[in-house]
Amino acid sequence: MSVIEQSAPAKYPDVRNYIGGSFVDSNGSGHLDVTNPADGSVISRVPLSGMNEVDRAVQVARKAQSAWAAVPIKERVQVFYRYKSLLEKNIDELSALVTEENGKIRGEAEAEVLKSAELCEFACSLPQIIPGEVLEVSRGVECRVERYPVGIVASIAPFNFPNMVPNWTIPNAIALGNAMILKPSEQVPLSSGRIAELLSQAGLPDGILNVVHGGQATVEAICDHPDIEAISFVGSTHVAKIVYRRGSENLKRVLALGGAKNHLIVMPDANPDMTSSNVVASMAGCAGQRCMAASVMVAVGMTDHIIDRMTGIVRGMVPGVHLGPVISKAAKERIEKYIAEAEAAGAKVLVDGRGYTVAGKEGGYFVGPTLIDYVTPDMRIAQEEIFGPVMVIVRAKNVDEALGVQQRSRYGNAASVFTESGGVARYVMEKASAGMVGVNVGVPVPREPFGFGGWNESKFGTGDITGRGSIEFWTKSKKMTTKWSKEAGVNWMS
């Protein structure tokens, strides 16, 4: 995408920032096209905001946050009861918007919105989860811990889940008393506007959620602003490191989720039908554009019968029907370059998705599902995140060799094993170097109340971005010690 002046009318008006309960124009450095990846058409433009817009949002948030924090949490979460209902009521519209700006097929888009509703369910349970601890630590002396909001926080979201990832952070952070600055991906800015509108309809006070659009300059402004106390980020590992370092250097708490190279270890005793269908679904779901997508299958021993079934499933998948496009022309070109490089290095392309076009959508950025066998661990395609519907197969003689392939990856988001042996399953779960592991599950995403978060270069910072693990990140604890009884006497706590 490039900074241009749009001449032809787009389907949607120019995207505007949302500050203090109103949509406002940006005074940034220009605009970028927002493209429908299914056909390449320009559907809107998004502004490139800078420090002034971020500061404006922060000032509004500061005025609103203190009053919001004073509202009892049981009242704050009522907003999210209503918001959850609105997500479900408007699922058709919200799903269509995700499909249009991101490219997901309809079922995937609906599942994304339903996951957002589930995230609200957890936020609504926070009053039952976070009551402070109280203990009489000695005669007449009581200690207690209570949680307070951090203040003004920011969430920097990626393109691959325009509705869900913002809702990874919005319900918990705001229900816990914070005000938030949301910076959506400039590639998918439309869903965030509807999120803001629905939250306002649900009763969220003006200024508690503000949406500032832009690119690198906007992210830098968020990292540098002295009044933003905490930042969550989801995106590539390269950018996650930059955000983590810059935010931490400015004395903020930062939780930055990066990329992934998820491994599925397939044992010879794995159920052929379940394994083949689950592995392919993990690879091809959301066109492979999710950090939990499996991209390396480590085939242990005699597993050709499973690979044959996978090949048949992949050949039957139709882009535009069973999977959507990737996000951009640049992404399509990058993915196809990886495939060509692996083939030139000696890998065998079993199913080739390069050069795919969809009738009637010739301008779209489609990559067909691709299956590549006899990839070696030293190839780039086995080491680097592809973020497309591509599965590579690495052969291993035994489970320890397979684990060695997984453990040498610099990432550590997820890993799974397919087997009928409980002993092998437990061994892999204990030894895999990943924050989320599964058995006979292609996408081992934990559901609420369990938190989402990887290891190694898939996550920078402490805690998880969802579930119970997020509570510590979005709050600060205050320890209180009281002594009212004279019977306590004089001691070390005097």
HELIX and SHEET records of a PDB file:
HELIX    1   1 MET A   51  ALA A   69  1                                  19    
HELIX    2   2 ILE A   73  ARG A   76  1                                   4    
HELIX    3   3 GLN A   78  LYS A   89  1                                  12    
HELIX    4   4 ILE A   91  ASN A  102  1                                  12    
HELIX    5   5 ARG A  106  CYS A  124  1                                  19    
HELIX    6   6 LEU A  126  ILE A  129  1                                   4    
HELIX    7   7 MET A  164  ALA A  175  1                                  12    
HELIX    8   8 LEU A  190  GLN A  201  1                                  12    
HELIX    9   9 GLN A  216  ASP A  224  1                                   9    
HELIX   10  10 THR A  237  GLU A  249  1                                  13    
HELIX   11  11 PRO A  272  ALA A  284  1                                  13    
HELIX   12  12 GLY A  285  GLY A  288  5                                   4    
HELIX   13  13 ASP A  304  ARG A  315  1                                  12    
HELIX   14  14 LYS A  329  ALA A  344  1                                  16    
HELIX   15  15 ARG A  380  GLN A  383  1                                   4    
HELIX   16  16 VAL A  399  GLN A  407  1                                   9    
HELIX   17  17 GLY A  422  LYS A  431  1                                  10    
HELIX   18  18 ARG A  468  SER A  470  5                                   3    
HELIX   19  19 ILE A  471  TRP A  474  1                                   4    
HELIX   20  20 LYS A  486  ALA A  488  5                                   3    
SHEET    1   A 2 ASN A  17  ILE A  19  0                                        
SHEET    2   A 2 SER A  22  VAL A  24 -1                                        
SHEET    1   B 2 HIS A  31  THR A  35  0                                        
SHEET    2   B 2 VAL A  42  PRO A  47 -1                                        
SHEET    1   C 3 GLU A 133  SER A 138  0                                        
SHEET    2   C 3 VAL A 141  PRO A 149 -1                                        
SHEET    3   C 3 THR A 475  LYS A 483 -1                                        
SHEET    1   D 6 LEU A 209  VAL A 211  0                                        
SHEET    2   D 6 ALA A 179  LYS A 183  1                                        
SHEET    3   D 6 ILE A 152  ILE A 156  1                                        
SHEET    4   D 6 ALA A 230  VAL A 234  1                                        
SHEET    5   D 6 ARG A 253  LEU A 257  1                                        
SHEET    6   D 6 LYS A 459  PHE A 460 -1                                        
SHEET    1   E 7 LYS A 348  VAL A 351  0                                        
SHEET    2   E 7 THR A 370  ASP A 373 -1                                        
SHEET    3   E 7 VAL A 390  ALA A 396  1                                        
SHEET    4   E 7 ALA A 294  VAL A 300  1                                        
SHEET    5   E 7 ASN A 262  VAL A 266  1                                        
SHEET    6   E 7 ALA A 414  PHE A 418  1                                        
SHEET    7   E 7 MET A 436  VAL A 439  1                                        
SHEET    1   F 2 TYR A 411  GLY A 412  0                                        
SHEET    2   F 2 TRP A 455  ASN A 456 -1                                        
END                                                                             
